[in-house]
Amino acid sequence: MKLPRLWGIIRSMKAELRKAVNAIGRDREHGAGWLTLQSLEALKNACLVSDARTEAKFHSQIGEVVDALIQIRPGMVSIANYALKFKDELTAPQTSIKTVDRLKKLGLDTAGRLIKYQGKSAASVARHATKLIGRRTIIMTCSYSSSVCSALETAMRKGIEFKVLAVESRHGKISYGRITAGRLEKAGIVCRIVPDEQVRWHVARADTVLIGADSVSLQGWLLNGSPALEVAEIAGRRTIPVYSICDKAKFDIRGFITGMRRPEPGFDMVPLELVSAFVTESGLLKPDDIYNFAVDDIFGSRLAGTG
């Protein structure tokens, strides 16, 4: 979708929807998990405020919101995967609903189920990731990842003692490493900020590198905040394992970012050959494991109980 078409869709939305979608597009402080949740809330709200009187009009309105969410943050594939899963559930062949009121209810129920699914997935990812954190481990992380932070917080609650080196990851006026440190310190986790220009000297101190992922391309790279590429390259030369903590909804099964040649400013494309494994809700997956993934491998064919 070309940008004029995107902005045209957004301008045609009701004020509260327009505000929500624009906020997702402008947000540069939160990660993909949070913004995916906000996208699901926007879809839920779209059902509430719809003035459609026919089934076709309702599907058209929801489709426009889905299209806008997919395009507003193209580097965050989980937004697109969840938005399209929501749309698929409303248009599935098994769905024989013919009244607008019942369609709205189905939409609200589906959004609620997806929100719960995302929360459960995030909790499972964190539990699996704690298995990588041993006592007195020194962990380096880069950029800001709610998945990484959740894993570290879970390990802390289990009584595991460790230290964190958070790369400053500065872009413009924002330091994502300081956002990470602020969250971890509230949980009582010892965290030291590493200036971006000193990364090469500090990677050697780490036992493990944990990074998030905004998206994982089946073309052989993941997208994450810089300087993730430099960190991963140095870690690779020093045989320090690099794990990407992310749920499977970030896998670009449908090819949204296949044509990306360079990331937007502040992000890096990290070759999957530098990644030891992905930590997902299903456990550890090697990079080679994801190349045969299909859409159903993310969510299953349908959400239980919908329709």
N, C-alpha and C positions, 0 to 999 in steps of 0.2 A: 504494500500500500504506500503510495507517495505521500509525503508530508502534507501537502495541501488537502488531500482527502482525509488524512488523519485529523487535522485541526478542524476540518469541516464537521466531522463526526462529533468531536468533542464539543464544539460550539452548539450543536443541535441538542445536546443532552440537557436534562434538568439541572438546575444550578448546583444542587448537592452532589450529583454525580460528576458534573464537570469539575467541581472543586476537588473531589476525591481522586479522579484520574490525573489531573494536573499535579496534585501533591505527590503522587507516585512518580511522575515523570521528573519532578524537580528534586526529589529527596536524594541527597548525596551523603547522608550520615548513617543510614541504616543499610543492612545487608539484604540479600535476596530472600531470606526466610521471612523477615518482617514485611517486606514489600509484597511478597506473595500472599501473606495473610491479609494485607490491606486490599489487595486485588480481589480476594474472595469476599471480603466485607463489601466492596463496591458492587460485586455481582449480586450479593444478597440484597443490598439497597436498591439495585436496579429492579429487582422483583417487587419490592415494596412500593416503589414510586411509579411503576409502569401504569400508564393510562390506556393501555391497549384494550380494545373491545373484541378483537378476534385473535385466534390462535396464531395466524400468520403474522399479524402486527407484533404480537408479543415476542415471537421468535426473531423477528427483524430487529426489534429494539435490543434484545439480549445479544444478538449477533454483533451489533454495532459496538456495544460495550466490550465484548470479547475482542473484537478486532482492535479497538483502541488500546486495550491493555497489552495485547501482544506487541504492538508497535511502539508503545510509549517508552518501554525499556527493553530493547531488542537483545541486549547482552545478558538478560536474566531469564533463562529458558524456563525456570520453574514457574514463572508467572504465566507463560504461554501454555505450558503443559497442564497446569491446574485450570486455567480458563477454558481450554478446549475440552478437558475432561468434564467440566461443568456443562458445557454446551452439548457434548456427546450424550450425557445422561438425560438431558431434556428432549433430545431428538432420537433416542434409541428406538429401534423397531419394536421393542417390547413395550414401549410407552404408548398406550392407546388413549391418552387423556385428550379430550376434545373441548373442554371449557377453559376459559382464561383463568378463572379463579383457582381451578385445580392445578393448572400449569404454574401459577404463581406459588402455590403451596409446594409443589414439587421442587421448584427452583429454590425456595427457602430451605426446604429439607436437604436438598443436595448440597447447597452452600454450607449448611451446618455440618453435614457429614464430612465434607472435604476439609473444613477447618479442624474438625476432630482428628481426621486422618493425618493432616499435616503435623499436628501436635504430637500424636503418637509416634509418627516417623522420626521427628526430631528427638524425642526422648530415647527411642531405640538407637539412633545414631550415637547419641551421647554415651549410652551404656556400653556399646561396642567399642567406642574410642577409649574408654577408661582402661581397657585391657592393654593399651599401648603405653600407659603411664605407670612406670615403676617408681618405687621409693627413691627419693633423692635424684630423680631424673631432672635434667635441665632441658626445657622445651623451648624452641624458638618458634614464633609465629609471626605472620606478616599480614598487613592490612587489618581489617576487622571482619570477623566471622562469628556470628551468633552460635553456629554449630561448634566451633572450636571452644568458645567461651563456655558453652553449656557442658561440653565434655570435661573441661578443666574444673568447673564448679562441681560436677558430679563426682569427680575423683577426690576433690577436697572434702566433700561430705562423707566419703568413704574412709577418710583418715589418711589418705596417701599424701606424703610430703614431697613436694617438688618445687622447682623454681621456673619462672617464665622470662624469656627474653623477647620482648615485643618490639619488632622493628618499627621505627617511627612512621614509615609509610605516609609521608607527607604529600598532599596534593593541594595546591593553592593554600588556603588558610586552614585546611583541615588536616589534622594528624590522626590517622586511623589507628596508629599504634597507641596513642594517648587515650583514644576512646576505649580501646581494648583494655589498657591498663586501669582506667577508671572503673570499668565494670568488674575486673578481676579483683582489684584491691578492696572493693566493697564486700567481696566474698572471703576476704582474708588471705588471698593468694599473693605471694611475693612476686612482684613483676618489675623488671627493669626495662626502661626504654633504650633502644639501640638506635642511634642516629643513622639515617640512611647511608651516609658516606662511610660509616664504619662497619657495614654489614660483613665485609670479607674477614675482618679481624674477629668478629664475635661468633660467626657460624661454627668455628672450630670448638667453641665451648659447649655447643649443644650436643645432646645425645640423640634427639629426635626433632624433626621439623613437622609441625602441624599447620596446615593451611586450609582455608575453605575453598569454595569454588562458586563463582556466579553461574557458570555454565561449563559443561563438559562436551566438547565436540567429538563426534565419531570420526572426524578427520585427523584426530591424533593430538589434540591439545585441550587444555582447560583455560578458562578465563578467570583471573583473580587480580586483586589490587597489587600494584607494583610496590616494592621491587621483588615480587614473588619469583620472577624468572632468575634474577641474580642469586637470590637465596637458594633456589633449587639447583642451579648450576654449581654453586660452590659446595653445597651439601653433597651433590653427586660425586664431585672430585674427591671428597673426603669420606666417601662411603657412609654418610649419615643418612638414615632413612627419611624419606619425605612422604607423609601421608596427607591425602586430601579428605577432609571430613565433610561429607555432603550426602544428602538424601538423593534417591534415584530420580526424583523429579527434575533434577538439574542436568540429567543426561539428554542431549539434544537428539532424541530419536527421530523427530520429524524433520530435522535439517533446517531449523530456523537460522542458525548462524553459519551454515556450511560455506557461504560465499564470503565470510569475513576475512579480509586480508590484513587488517591492522585494527587493534582495539582502540576504543576511545581513550582520551588522555587519562592517565592515572591507573590504567589497567595493563596487564601483561598476558600474553599468550604463552603458556608453559607447556612444552612438549610432554606428552604422557610418558615418554621414555625416562623422564626424570622423576616420575611418581612411582613410589614403591607399591602403593595400593590405595584404593578408595575405601573409606569406612562409611558404610551405608546402613540403612535400617535392616538389611539382610546380613550384615556382617562385612568382612573384608572381601573386596573384589579386586583382582588384578586388572590392570588396564586392558589386557587382551580379553578379559571376560565380558566387556561391555559392547564389543563390536557386533555381536549378534543379538543385541537387545531389541525388543519390539515394544510398542506402546503398552501392550498388556503386561509387560514385565515391570512397569512402573506402578500401576494402580490395580492390576487385575482387569478382567473384561468389563465388569460393572461393579459399582459400590453395593455392598450387601444391604438389602432392605429398601432400595430405591425403586421407584416405578410403581 
